[in-house]
């Protein structure tokens, strides 16, 4: 067969399909480090030495976060300091589920970016990537930008002592402590980042070692801010704020019945009720 004719035919042999898929994934998820553009995005997700830029930071407007006024003031103020290059604290936001801990962090970063988009970026770290956070800090320390590194819903296994000690070394006094342009924000359902069980007292050998590791970790955060279950008035106020913003009508008795069926009153339950209202009204959110 003529070579020219052969060259005109479609080439159906493109190599191993799995190899092509892997190569495509490599292009979609560039390796962590020099290939990541740390100046291009408002937020990033980092896991297992991979980084992905987030073009739009999803966060509620600060005025819609109600029932947590004192917590909001402290978090927003601290994030604004970091964005401005001033002294700022690492933060532990602990307490009841669904009370807006992570939403408040995102909203505070978004507010700082509204003033100066280039000043600050949020970097969310998956818990499975915690052992490699030192590599992340080392890279961020070379970038002319401020970063809030965010670990959501942090928890450790019952006998895990290395995890808390690793975080403590980054927060204070360790040889791999985070750089000056980086601060750490952690959310957890408990202040001590440990489940309180009778095992703490029942173990006859060093019964409080693991607990003390976690308490010492909590003490390393300059700001430790508690979030508690909202009362009925706060719950209704949260719904009222969202309903007004989205133009939704609602009834107090219906909202209270919704919380009774869910067995809780929180910002999350209030938002779920607002989603229900919008669905009934045939409106998007």
Beta strands, then each sheet from edge to edge (+ up, - down):
strand 1: 43-47
strand 2: 50-54
strand 3: 91-95
strand 4: 120-125
strand 5: 146-151
strand 6: 182-188
strand 7: 223-227
sheet 1: 2+ 1- 4- 5- 6- 3- 7-
end
